[in-house]
């Protein structure tokens, strides 16, 4: 009996001393939250999203409201960021522009990452004429001047209530090709592995193999591409709106606000500085998150510390 008690005590001590085996998801989360810049970016992005969603709840002005007689007024207790030359509240416009830019960035990144994943994986998996047609289509879109086409179409949709939705569709339609090429290359290396071959011999449907066995194994690339896609989409929207080809009046975005305030940046700085700083904070937070995800998903990276 004494020997059995000693053996049980030894076994319990060994079990307590043995570190608990973590899943891949737990390892990624641990490495991500050990990255201080990634955590800072996540907190900053959360604050920005909260401001975009609820900022105008604490402000009496709507972004289209006009305060008669209050034209180009400096920031005060009534208008926190001042007013523009039409008497519109700059804080309300900045919050609305931030919301619009976040929606455009997230929607465009999600659509173009999804398209790239489907097109790239199917081209490599099925091969043959499917691969040739999709590769030809990708090469064709890569040589089309996308900026010019988006500018022309968005200009024709000036004043349309669906211009923002069409803007999202246009940006997503011309932003997925390079990622699709990378997904195709990775799928080519994955489709010959044993578990994919075994699934084929077990008569598993092709789309099931793609969705359950191939795409999850390149999810790290897709996640990083999504974060980079958000930044790219926000910058594209800002650039097009800055030149007058993006979001139309009475809608506002960070790009249109920066364009409107740029001529008065030195004389009426409150028209230019708030949307510009908000844009920098938004892009910086997403970049920090993207870098943190890249380091967390890369086992060779030392930024997240030892697992």
N, C-alpha and C positions, 0 to 999 in steps of 0.2 A: 504493500500500500504506500509506503513511504517513497519507494522508487517511482511509482506511478505519479505521485504528487509532484516529485522533483521534475519528472519528464513533462508534466503538464505546465509547471511553472516555467521551465526552460522554453517550451514551445510558445507560450504566451509572450515571453520576453523577446523571442526571435520575431514573432509576428508584430510586436509593437515596434521593434527596431527596424523592420523592413519598411522602406518608404512605399507609400501608396502609389500604385501605378496610375498615371494620369492619361486621359484620353487626348487625342490630337487637338480637339477643340479646347480642352482645358489648358493644354500647353500653349496654344496660340493666345488665349485670353491672358494667361499669366505673363507671357513675354510682352504682350501689348501694354499691359498696365505697369510693367516695369520701365517702360520707355517714358520718361518724364515729358518730353516734348509731345508725344502722342496723346498722353493724358491731358496735357494743357490744351492741345488742339481739340480734343473731344469736348472738354468743358466749355471752351470758347465757342465751338460750333453749337452746343446745346443752348448756351445763352443767346446766341444770335437767332436761333430758330424760335426760342421763346419770345424774344423781342419782336420777331417778324409776325408771330401768331397773335400776340396779345398786347403789343406795344400801343396800338391805337385805342385800346380799351381804357387806358389811363389818360387819354388826350381827348379834348372836347371837339377837335377839328377833324373833319374828313379830308382825304387828300384832294378832293375836288371842291371843297368849300372855299369861299372867298370872304375875307374879312374886309369890308369896305373901309377905305381910308388908311389901312395898315399895309402900305406898299413898301417893300424893301426895308422892313423894320428889323433891327438887330435882335438877337435872341433875348428874351425876357421871360417872366413868369407865365405870360399868356401864350406866347409862341416860343417854345423851348429852343428851336433851331432857327428862329426868325421867320420871315416871310419873303416871297419872291416879288417880282414886279407886278404880278397879277393879284397879290394879296393872299396867296395860298400858303398854307402852313408847311414849312420845309420838313419838320419832323414827321408829320403825317405822310408826306410824299416820300421821304426816305424809307420809312417803315414799309409802305406799299411797294416801293421799288425793290427793297430787299426781299419781300415776300415773292414778288414776281420773278426776280432773278433766281431765288432758291427753287421755286417750282419749275422754271425752265431748265435749270441745271440738272436737277434730280430726274426730271422726266426724260430729258434728252439722253442722259447717261444710261438710264435704265433701258430705253428703247434701243440705242445703238449697241450696247453690250449684249442684249438679247439677240439682236439680228446677227451680230458678229459670231456669237456662240453657235447659233443654229446653222448659218451659212458655212462657216469654216469647218465645223465638225461633219456636216453632211457631205461636203465636197470631198473631204479626205476619206470618210468611212465608205461611201458608196463608190467613189472613184469613177472611172470610165467617162461616159458622156456627161454625167452629173458634175464631175470635177471640172471638165473642160468648159461647160457652160457657165458655171458659177465663177470660175477663175477668169474667164473672158469678161463677165459682167463686172467683176471687181476691178479689173484693169481698165475697163471703159469708164467707170465712175471716178477712178483715180486721176484721169486726164481731163475730166470736165472741170471748168472753173466754177467751183461750188459757190464761192463768195459772190461772184457776179450773178449767178442764177438766183441765189437766195435774196440778194438785194433787189433784183428786178421783180420777182414774184411778190415779195413783201411790200414793195412800193405799190404794186397794183392792188394789193389788199388794204391800202390805207383807208382807215375809217371802218373797216369791217369788224364786227364784234368777235369774229373767229380768228382774227389776225394772230393772237397769241398762240392758239392751238396750231394754226398753220405754221407759225414760226418754229414751234417745237418739232413738228413733223419734218420741216425742211432741214433744220440743224441735224436731226437724228439721221435723216436719209443720206447725208454726205459725211458722216463721221465714223462709220463702222468698218471701213474697208481694210485699214492696216491691221486692226485687231483680228479681223477674220483671217487674214493671211497667217498671223501668228497661231491662231487656234487651229488652222488647217495643218500647219507644220507639227504642232504638238499631237494632234489626233493621228497623224501618220505614224508617229512613234509609239502611240498607245494601242492602235488597233491590232497590232501583231502580238501583243502580250498574251500570256496564257489564260488569264481570266476572261478576256474578251473572246478568245478562240473557243474556250469552253462554253461560254454563253451562246455562241453561234451554233455549236454542235448540239446544244440542248434546245435548239429552235426558239430561242428567245427573240422576240421581234426586234428589228433593227432600231426602231425609235426607242425602245426600252433600253437597249444596250447604250445608245448615245446618251440618253437622259440619266441613266442610273449608274453607268460604269465609266463613261468617257468624260462627260462634262464635270462630274464631281472631282475628278482627278486633276482638272485644270482650273478648279475654282479659285485657287490663289491668284492666278493670272486675271481671271474675270473680276475678282473683287478689287484688285489694284487698278485694273482698267476702268472700273466704274468710278472710283474716286478721282482718277485723272480725268475721266470724261466729264465729271461735274465741273471741275476747274476749267476745262477746255470750253464747255458749253456756256458757262457764265462769261468767260472772256470773249467768246464769239458774239454772244448776245450784247455784251457791253460795247464791243467794237462796232457792230452793226447799228445799234441804237445811237451810239455817239455820232455816226455819220448820217443819221436820219433814216436808216433802212430797217430798223428794228421795231420795237413796241411803239405804237402810235398813240397820239392824244385821243381821249383824255387819260388813257392808261400811261403809267410811268414805270420806269425801271431804273436801276442804278446807272446804266449807260446813258439814258436820256437825261437824267438829272445832272450827271457830270458834264455832258455836252452843253446843257443849258447854263450851268454855272461857271464853265471854264472861262468865258470872256470877262466875267466879273470876279475872277479868283483873287485878285489883289485889292479890289475896291469893296466888294461885298463877299467876303470870304466864306460866310455862312451858307452861301448858295452852292459852293463847290466842295468845301472841306468835309462836311458830314457824309455825303454819299461816297466820296473818295475813300475816307477812312473806313467806312463800313465795308466797302468792296475789298480793301486790303485785308481787313480782319477776316472776312468770309473766305477769301482765297487762301490766306495763311493757315487758317484752322483746318481746311480740307487738305492742304498739302501736308500738314503735320500728321493728320490722321492717316493719309496715304502712305507716308514714310513709315509710320508705326506699324501699319498692316504689312507692308513689304518686309520689314525686319522681323515681324512676328511669324510670318509665313515662311521665311527663309531660314532653314536650320543652320546655315553657315554664318549668319549674321550674329555679331556679338552685342548689338545695341540693346537687345532685350535681356541680356544676362544669361546665365545658365538656367536651363529648365529645371 
